[in-house]
Amino acid sequence: MPVIRGVHDVATDTSVETRKLEGKLDALFSARNDAIVIRGVHDVATDTSAEGRKLEGKLDALVNLVTQLAANQKPAFVARVCRIRSSNDHHTSVCPSSQQAGVDEHPQAYAANTYSKQP
């Protein structure tokens, strides 16, 4: 900083004032300025404002709601009603007579065999 010292020496009368001014300039333009905070990748800034707490509360409520909905959700199972019995409570998965592959499972193949036969 010889240029700055030369300017300060000319601008001020004493060397004490020059050193004070240089100290102020160094503090103002130094790389160790505390006003600039550089955060690393893993540093977390905490927001303690009322708006930040309100947003965090809403986020927690949303997470709880999604968790409850996911816990209450059951897989959809569509049961076919058995055609042999007339009860709606008797499904094909329960009926032993419909456990075998038959007409219900392959209607096109059954229809093709029926119509291709000659009398």
VMD Tcl script that draws the C-alpha trace (Angstrom):
set ca {
  {0.00 0.00 0.00}
  {2.69 2.52 -0.71}
  {0.37 4.53 -2.94}
  {-2.27 4.84 -0.22}
  {0.36 5.79 2.37}
  {1.71 8.45 0.07}
  {-1.75 9.90 -0.41}
  {-2.41 9.81 3.31}
  {0.90 11.38 4.13}
  {0.10 14.27 1.83}
  {-3.52 14.57 3.02}
  {-2.76 14.49 6.74}
  {-0.26 16.40 8.84}
  {0.84 13.69 11.29}
  {1.70 10.04 10.97}
  {-0.63 9.10 13.88}
  {-3.64 10.28 11.92}
  {-2.33 8.43 8.88}
  {-2.06 5.16 10.78}
  {-5.59 5.55 12.19}
  {-6.95 6.20 8.72}
  {-5.07 3.21 7.31}
  {-6.44 1.03 10.13}
  {-9.98 2.12 9.28}
  {-9.42 1.44 5.57}
  {-7.92 -1.97 6.32}
  {-10.89 -2.85 8.53}
  {-13.29 -1.64 5.85}
  {-11.74 -3.49 2.90}
  {-10.16 -6.51 4.56}
  {-11.13 -10.10 3.69}
  {-11.88 -10.76 7.36}
  {-14.97 -8.58 7.39}
  {-17.53 -10.05 9.80}
  {-20.48 -8.65 7.84}
  {-19.99 -11.25 5.10}
  {-20.87 -14.76 6.23}
  {-19.93 -17.61 3.94}
  {-21.85 -20.80 4.67}
  {-20.68 -24.25 3.79}
  {-22.77 -26.99 2.27}
  {-23.79 -28.51 5.60}
  {-24.38 -25.28 7.53}
  {-28.01 -24.62 8.33}
  {-29.45 -21.19 8.94}
  {-32.26 -21.13 11.47}
  {-35.16 -18.76 11.00}
  {-36.58 -17.74 14.36}
  {-39.06 -15.21 13.03}
  {-42.78 -15.62 13.60}
  {-43.32 -16.17 9.89}
  {-40.73 -18.97 9.83}
  {-42.33 -20.69 12.82}
  {-45.77 -20.38 11.24}
  {-44.51 -21.94 8.01}
  {-42.81 -24.73 9.94}
  {-46.06 -25.44 11.82}
  {-48.00 -25.66 8.57}
  {-45.41 -28.02 7.13}
  {-45.59 -30.27 10.21}
  {-49.41 -30.36 9.97}
  {-49.19 -31.29 6.29}
  {-46.72 -34.10 7.00}
  {-49.01 -35.47 9.73}
  {-52.03 -35.36 7.40}
  {-50.22 -37.17 4.59}
  {-48.98 -39.81 7.05}
  {-52.53 -40.41 8.33}
  {-53.92 -40.67 4.80}
  {-51.22 -43.14 3.80}
  {-51.88 -45.28 6.90}
  {-55.66 -45.39 6.28}
  {-55.40 -46.23 2.59}
  {-56.16 -49.85 1.76}
  {-55.54 -51.51 -1.59}
  {-58.60 -51.61 -3.79}
  {-59.89 -55.14 -4.22}
  {-62.74 -55.71 -6.62}
  {-64.43 -59.01 -5.93}
  {-66.49 -60.64 -8.63}
  {-69.82 -62.04 -7.54}
  {-70.32 -65.73 -8.17}
  {-72.85 -66.50 -10.92}
  {-73.77 -69.90 -9.51}
  {-75.16 -68.68 -6.21}
  {-77.54 -65.74 -5.93}
  {-75.98 -64.17 -2.83}
  {-73.95 -60.97 -3.27}
  {-71.72 -62.03 -0.38}
  {-70.53 -65.13 -2.23}
  {-67.58 -64.07 -4.39}
  {-65.76 -66.08 -7.05}
  {-62.59 -66.16 -4.94}
  {-64.53 -68.11 -2.28}
  {-66.53 -70.39 -4.56}
  {-64.85 -73.79 -5.11}
  {-66.75 -74.44 -8.33}
  {-65.34 -71.32 -10.01}
  {-61.72 -72.04 -9.09}
  {-61.25 -74.03 -12.28}
  {-60.68 -72.32 -15.61}
  {-63.98 -72.34 -17.39}
  {-66.36 -70.40 -19.55}
  {-66.14 -67.20 -17.50}
  {-62.40 -66.76 -17.92}
  {-62.12 -67.34 -21.69}
  {-65.44 -66.35 -23.32}
  {-63.93 -65.72 -26.78}
  {-62.36 -69.18 -26.94}
  {-65.61 -70.81 -25.81}
  {-67.62 -68.84 -28.37}
  {-65.18 -69.73 -31.16}
  {-65.44 -73.44 -30.34}
  {-69.22 -73.31 -30.22}
  {-69.65 -71.58 -33.54}
  {-66.99 -73.51 -35.45}
  {-68.64 -76.88 -34.83}
  {-70.84 -78.07 -37.64}
  {-74.14 -79.80 -36.83}
}
mol new
graphics top color blue
foreach p $ca { graphics top sphere $p radius 0.5 }
foreach p [lrange $ca 0 end-1] q [lrange $ca 1 end] { graphics top cylinder $p $q radius 0.2 }
display resetview
